[in-house]
Amino acid sequence: MSNNDSRAALVLSIEIVLMRRGGPQYHQVLAKLENYYDCRIFDCFEHPEYLGAVIKEVYPNDYQKIIDEFKIELDEMAAQKEIAEFLKSLEN
């Protein structure tokens, strides 16, 4: 799988998990990424710390559950090097 395919799968999984948790919070995540870092979820592949900080702010009590949901949604792709590194950086 190419790097772009990995990114697309990761972004889709993140969006699915966040949308399942509710539209208003999902839109808060998007707005905060834009306002704080001038980026979108797709851009967070290179800067997972941006996404991590925003998710911690929007979902302070559910942060680890959300990371776990990302892993479940990604299934076997979570073991791919780039994606595993991304998820690991979110957990730190």
C-alpha positions in Angstrom: 0.0 0.0 0.0 1.4 3.4 -0.9 1.9 6.2 1.5 -1.0 8.1 0.1 -3.2 5.1 0.4 -2.1 4.7 4.1 -2.9 8.4 4.7 -6.3 8.1 3.1 -7.2 5.1 5.1 -6.0 6.7 8.3 -7.9 9.9 7.7 -11.0 8.0 6.8 -10.7 5.9 10.0 -10.2 9.0 12.1 -13.2 10.8 10.6 -15.4 7.7 11.0 -14.5 7.4 14.7 -15.0 11.0 15.4 -18.3 11.3 13.5 -19.6 8.3 15.4 -19.1 10.3 18.6 -21.2 13.1 17.4 -21.3 15.9 14.8 -20.7 18.9 17.1 -17.5 17.5 18.6 -16.3 16.4 15.1 -16.7 19.9 13.8 -15.0 21.3 16.9 -12.0 19.1 16.1 -11.9 20.4 12.5 -12.3 24.0 13.6 -9.6 23.8 16.3 -7.2 22.1 13.9 -7.8 24.9 11.4 -7.6 27.7 14.0 -4.7 26.5 16.1 -2.5 24.9 13.4 -3.9 25.9 10.0 -4.4 22.3 9.0 -6.9 19.6 8.4 -7.0 16.0 9.6 -5.1 14.9 6.4 -2.2 17.2 7.4 -2.0 15.5 10.8 -0.3 12.5 9.3 3.0 14.5 9.5 2.0 16.2 12.8 0.0 13.8 15.0 0.7 16.0 17.9 -1.7 18.5 16.5 -4.5 16.0 16.3 -3.6 14.6 19.8 -3.8 18.0 21.4 -7.1 18.9 19.8 -8.7 15.5 20.7 -7.5 15.8 24.3 -9.1 19.2 24.4 -12.4 18.2 22.8 -12.7 14.8 24.4 -10.8 15.1 27.7 -12.4 12.0 29.3 -12.4 9.8 26.3 -8.9 10.3 24.7 -7.6 6.8 25.2 -10.9 5.3 24.1 -10.8 7.3 20.9 -7.2 6.1 20.2 -8.4 2.5 20.8 -11.3 3.1 18.4 -8.9 4.3 15.7 -6.9 1.1 16.1 -10.1 -1.0 15.8 -11.3 0.9 12.8 -7.9 0.5 11.1 -7.9 -3.2 11.8 -4.7 -4.9 10.4 -3.6 -1.6 8.9 -2.7 -0.4 12.4 0.3 -2.7 12.2 1.8 -0.9 9.2 4.9 1.0 10.1 3.7 4.5 9.3 0.3 4.1 10.9 1.7 2.3 13.9 4.1 5.2 14.4 1.3 7.7 14.0 -0.9 5.9 16.6 2.1 5.5 19.0 2.8 9.3 18.9 -0.9 9.9 19.7 -0.6 7.7 22.8 2.4 9.7 24.2 
